[in-house]
Amino acid sequence: MKRRIFLMAAGAAAAAPAPEIVSVKKIWGGEGLHCAFTDLIRYKGEWLCTFREGQGHVSDTGTIRVIGSRDGERWESLALLREDGVDLRDPKFSETPDGRLMLLMGGSIRENGKYLRRQCRAAFSRNGREWDRLHPVLHSNHWLWRVTWHKGTAYGVSYRGGGGLTEPRAAHLWKGTDGSRYELVTELDLPGQSETTLRFDGEEAVALARSGVRSSIGVSRPPYTKWAWTPVGQMLGGPNFIALPDGRWIAGSRDSRSGKPKTSLSWMTRSSFETVLSFDSGGDTSYPGLSMEGRILRVSYYSSHEGSASVYIASVRV
């Protein structure tokens, strides 16, 4: 029944009314810090938002901050994760099958601005405030960008190459049951693939992937070794999407087609992608976190349109 609802909604997604922005609020920034690469989750009755703080979009060191809010209006700092000599980047939340909060992030090593290597880290918490040590994840230079839990297993796509490395981009699908250790499912065949979000509709996996100058939607069935890809007609930065209660997919990303980057929302199906609104944003922007409560979609994102890169929360009625 769940799959049937999705298929009906997907065909009508392009005709659906546009989401309506209720409010947008800056919740963190200033003091000369570059605050970027957000994610958002509703956990134990509290909104949690995470992002990187650094001296710029790229710097030798970066820290991961977690802030929280009971009402989505007043926010306070809950935790700051750091590792000496490491640029921690792109934090992503998920909730493990045993109810723990998982925070996945990249870890880049630079010396005097020169890129040397990277390896992911993961940390776990039961309240968003106290976190265990940072656990190394996967092999050196594999960046596991986001994981999605499905029937007790975490699935995610890593990419290597690019970003200052000499080897070309290459992406791999992984799975694991504890959030720290993973086994390879397959090497993916989408050229230039990097940042990828996976979701599941029944047993079918759906991917929204950044890939070179054009991003793509991918679909696969168990054992997820064969994928069919459909280009979306634009290059997305920080692609993310979730299912709404009625089964439609809504995606957030950076839209640069006008030459002036914006963080945007789009209706998405297995074979279509239609941008329907953009937030007040510009310059260095995107990497939205998405979380649904009732009819209100909460969207975290970062933007430098008001000066230094800061973190914003938008409430959107869908």
Rosetta blueprint (number, residue, H / E / L):
1 M L
2 K H
3 R H
4 R H
5 I H
6 F H
7 L H
8 M H
9 A H
10 A H
11 G H
12 A H
13 A H
14 A H
15 A H
16 A L
17 P L
18 A L
19 P L
20 E E
21 I E
22 V E
23 S E
24 V E
25 K E
26 K E
27 I E
28 W E
29 G L
30 G L
31 E L
32 G L
33 L L
34 H E
35 C E
36 A E
37 F E
38 T E
39 D E
40 L E
41 I E
42 R E
43 Y E
44 K L
45 G L
46 E E
47 W E
48 L E
49 C E
50 T E
51 F E
52 R E
53 E E
54 G E
55 Q L
56 G L
57 H L
58 V L
59 S L
60 D L
61 T L
62 G E
63 T E
64 I E
65 R E
66 V E
67 I E
68 G E
69 S E
70 R L
71 D L
72 G L
73 E L
74 R L
75 W L
76 E E
77 S E
78 L E
79 A E
80 L E
81 L E
82 R L
83 E L
84 D L
85 G L
86 V L
87 D E
88 L E
89 R E
90 D E
91 P E
92 K E
93 F E
94 S E
95 E E
96 T L
97 P L
98 D L
99 G L
100 R L
101 L E
102 M E
103 L E
104 L E
105 M E
106 G E
107 G E
108 S E
109 I E
110 R E
111 E E
112 N L
113 G L
114 K E
115 Y E
116 L E
117 R E
118 R E
119 Q L
120 C E
121 R E
122 A E
123 A E
124 F E
125 S E
126 R L
127 N L
128 G L
129 R L
130 E L
131 W E
132 D L
133 R L
134 L L
135 H E
136 P E
137 V E
138 L L
139 H L
140 S L
141 N L
142 H L
143 W E
144 L E
145 W E
146 R E
147 V E
148 T E
149 W E
150 H E
151 K L
152 G L
153 T E
154 A E
155 Y E
156 G E
157 V E
158 S E
159 Y E
160 R E
161 G L
162 G L
163 G L
164 G L
165 L L
166 T L
167 E L
168 P L
169 R L
170 A E
171 A E
172 H E
173 L E
174 W E
175 K E
176 G E
177 T L
178 D L
179 G L
180 S L
181 R L
182 Y L
183 E E
184 L E
185 V E
186 T E
187 E E
188 L L
189 D L
190 L L
191 P L
192 G L
193 Q E
194 S E
195 E E
196 T E
197 T E
198 L E
199 R E
200 F E
201 D E
202 G L
203 E L
204 E E
205 A E
206 V E
207 A E
208 L E
209 A E
210 R E
211 S E
212 G L
213 V L
214 R L
215 S L
216 S E
217 I E
218 G E
219 V E
220 S E
221 R L
222 P L
223 P L
224 Y L
225 T L
226 K L
227 W L
228 A E
229 W E
230 T E
231 P E
232 V L
233 G L
234 Q L
235 M L
236 L E
237 G E
238 G E
239 P E
240 N E
241 F E
242 I E
243 A E
244 L L
245 P L
246 D L
247 G L
248 R L
249 W E
250 I E
251 A E
252 G E
253 S E
254 R E
255 D E
256 S L
257 R L
258 S L
259 G L
260 K L
261 P L
262 K E
263 T E
264 S E
265 L E
266 S E
267 W E
268 M E
269 T L
270 R L
271 S L
272 S L
273 F E
274 E E
275 T E
276 V E
277 L E
278 S E
279 F L
280 D L
281 S L
282 G L
283 G L
284 D L
285 T L
286 S E
287 Y E
288 P E
289 G E
290 L E
291 S E
292 M E
293 E E
294 G L
295 R L
296 I E
297 L E
298 R E
299 V E
300 S E
301 Y E
302 Y E
303 S E
304 S L
305 H L
306 E L
307 G L
308 S L
309 A L
310 S E
311 V E
312 Y E
313 I E
314 A E
315 S E
316 V E
317 R E
318 V L
